[in-house]
Amino acid sequence: MAKSLSDKKRQANPRRGLITAFLIYGTMVVGLLGYFVVFPESMTESTQAEAARTQTLTKPVRYEAVIANWNRYRNKDARADAR
């Protein structure tokens, strides 16, 4: 009788592992689906090329502002040195 119980335990362990893995995977899938149902605006409709183009359009403006500020700062120093 003891031998038949150990055989049943050996068969139950792989099944238990498969069921646990399936439950974890199912929970992850349901969680992701629920996230995108609750927060649909987080999904972007633009492509990566559009995002890159927008980013490159804004960067030169920032650099131009930094250069303009640096020129103002140097002009103030030059005027102070001239006095």
Steps between C-alpha positions, in 0.01 A plus 500: 500500500782740581654444158183603318479826701854597407420440132203733527715766667758479220228551241343790693820706522541567124128571468514741790795678338320528168186632664701755697686616188172529309341704780797737515503544122122550492518759776765694310298497177179606674689772688646645180165491323338669799769767503442589135123503554529737796772722347436508123661843453841358590501311169647734242377515145812671363789311352858512620596707197247769594626504858862531383407782262323689780798454727748629242280802434506605866870442570648776278275756668641403838856526375433837340364627831812378682724671244300822528527495880874434481547791257310732735714385789823558304380843386432600861851386599656687210316820596604459863864447398491806273404731788 
